[in-house]
Structure formats: C-alpha cells, structure tokens
C-alpha cells in the first residue's frame, strides 16, 4: 500500500541537497541540542511531532535542556523515519527564527 517508490524523492523539497540527506541526520543533533534551549518545544511543533512525541514525558524525565532537546530529536527521527531529513530540520529551524543554528549545521 505504498504507491510511491522509496528511492525517488527528486521532486520533494526535503531532498534538496542530495538523496542521502537523512543518512546521518543524527550528527546534527548535538549542535541543535547545544544551542536550541527551550525552543526545542517550538521545533517539535514545527516538525509536526508535538503530538507523536510525548513532550511532557521528556520534560519530566530529563532535567537538562540539552538532554530534553536531544531526546526529542532522537524520538522524532524514529517516528518520522525517511521524512526525518536535514532539510526538514533546517526548514523548521528557520520557521522558528533560529537561523543561528541553521548556520551551524
């Protein structure tokens, strides 16, 4: 029940920059988590993951903002699967006015 081939994403905006844009997306999680602060909750909303990922659970489980952001990003990557791309992250960061982080990654 998957009518679209999983390899050809050439007409999707998330694939700008290459077909391997999500291969090692977790390499960006450190820099994002290090700088995002409480804006990680806004990022979750922009990525459409604030309902899929239990934000309150992360807040209660982790005291450190870095840990909260990092845990969210890992959960988002797992839930989003192939749609968890660098370009999707960049777009969400730009939408929440965090161009400082966009420049880092």
Wavefront OBJ file of the C-alpha trace (Angstrom):
o trace
v 0.000 0.000 0.000
v 2.956 2.241 -0.699
v 2.382 3.555 -4.234
v 5.481 5.756 -4.295
v 8.920 4.213 -4.739
v 11.066 4.783 -1.674
v 14.172 5.738 -3.655
v 12.905 8.556 -5.878
v 12.302 11.737 -3.909
v 13.716 14.083 -6.514
v 10.632 16.294 -6.605
v 10.301 16.694 -2.829
v 11.689 19.765 -1.105
v 13.211 17.621 1.655
v 15.604 16.027 -0.802
v 17.317 19.278 -1.787
v 21.000 18.779 -1.248
v 21.130 15.128 -2.190
v 19.377 11.832 -1.805
v 21.386 10.940 1.291
v 20.222 13.977 3.255
v 18.832 11.825 6.065
v 21.586 9.205 6.179
v 23.415 10.634 9.184
v 20.925 13.222 10.366
v 21.731 12.430 13.998
v 25.139 14.075 13.511
v 23.306 17.435 13.716
v 21.502 16.627 16.970
v 24.427 17.653 19.181
v 24.732 21.168 17.729
v 20.977 21.680 17.686
v 20.562 20.450 21.265
v 23.524 22.505 22.456
v 22.025 25.778 21.204
v 18.241 25.438 20.974
v 17.302 25.950 24.631
v 13.567 25.971 25.322
v 12.902 26.492 21.619
v 13.078 22.704 21.223
v 9.356 22.686 22.041
v 8.687 25.126 19.184
v 10.842 22.933 16.952
v 8.754 19.913 17.913
v 5.617 21.775 16.901
v 7.058 22.905 13.558
v 8.179 19.363 12.778
v 4.631 18.185 13.457
v 5.875 15.900 16.210
v 4.448 17.548 19.312
v 1.558 15.064 19.328
v 3.521 11.972 18.261
v 6.285 12.535 20.803
v 5.242 12.855 24.438
v 6.751 16.254 25.244
v 5.609 16.184 28.879
v 7.248 12.822 29.398
v 10.552 14.188 28.112
v 10.252 17.257 30.349
v 9.592 15.125 33.435
v 12.266 12.564 32.633
v 15.119 14.959 31.785
v 16.113 17.994 33.846
v 18.731 19.381 31.463
v 17.509 21.338 28.406
v 20.201 19.760 26.228
v 19.031 16.264 27.210
v 15.397 17.179 26.532
v 16.197 18.524 23.073
v 18.438 15.585 22.191
v 15.890 13.020 23.358
v 13.163 14.759 21.366
v 15.282 14.747 18.200
v 16.050 11.028 18.590
v 12.364 10.218 19.083
v 11.383 12.428 16.145
v 13.906 10.672 13.911
v 12.494 7.278 14.884
v 8.878 8.322 14.334
v 9.453 10.320 11.142
v 11.646 7.679 9.523
v 12.644 8.622 5.976
v 10.985 12.025 6.273
v 13.444 12.994 9.035
v 15.805 14.897 6.771
v 18.338 17.655 7.230
v 16.306 19.948 5.024
v 13.182 19.350 7.072
v 15.150 20.245 10.201
v 16.574 23.358 8.538
v 13.119 24.480 7.416
v 11.687 24.046 10.906
v 14.623 25.911 12.470
v 14.166 28.783 10.011
v 10.426 28.854 10.746
v 11.101 29.335 14.472
v 13.669 32.046 13.688
v 16.720 30.038 14.740
v 18.965 30.897 11.821
v 21.876 30.882 14.260
v 21.516 27.092 14.462
v 20.919 26.757 10.723
v 24.334 28.345 10.213
v 25.908 25.740 12.500
v 24.660 22.770 10.543
l 1 2 3 4 5 6 7 8 9 10 11 12 13 14 15 16 17 18 19 20 21 22 23 24 25 26 27 28 29 30 31 32 33 34 35 36 37 38 39 40 41 42 43 44 45 46 47 48 49 50 51 52 53 54 55 56 57 58 59 60 61 62 63 64 65 66 67 68 69 70 71 72 73 74 75 76 77 78 79 80 81 82 83 84 85 86 87 88 89 90 91 92 93 94 95 96 97 98 99 100 101 102 103 104 105
